């Protein structure tokens, strides 16, 4: 989940995607592609501090 640099318009576009599946605690939506910038990778290989740049 990205929290930094995501504007409200982008939030609306993400949440308007088609819902694939819902569970008790999660809602799964279609995949989407975007560019993000990040500080570096964690030991687990995840992005550290990702922030939204643009849609691909």
C-alpha positions, -999 to 999 in steps of 0.1 A, spaced: 0 0 0 13 34 -9 5 64 13 29 91 1 22 112 -29 -12 97 -38 -37 125 -45 -75 121 -39 -82 118 -76 -58 89 -78 -75 73 -48 -109 75 -66 -95 59 -97 -80 30 -78 -111 24 -57 -133 25 -88 -116 -6 -103 -136 -38 -106 -138 -58 -74 -125 -94 -81 -131 -109 -46 -140 -99 -11 -131 -115 21 -139 -106 57 -109 -82 60 -98 -76 24 -112 -64 -9 -92 -76 -40 -94 -53 -71 -80 -56 -107 -42 -50 -110 -31 -16 -123 3 -3 -134 19 29 -122 54 43 -118 66 49 -82 97 63 -67 112 48 -36 142 53 -13 157 17 -15 148 -19 -10 143 -35 24 160 -68 34 128 -86 24 130 -71 -11 101 -46 -6 101 -10 -16 110 14 12 88 46 13 71 42 -22 54 72 -36 31 75 -66 45 93 -97 22 85 -127 0 59 -144 16 37 -171 
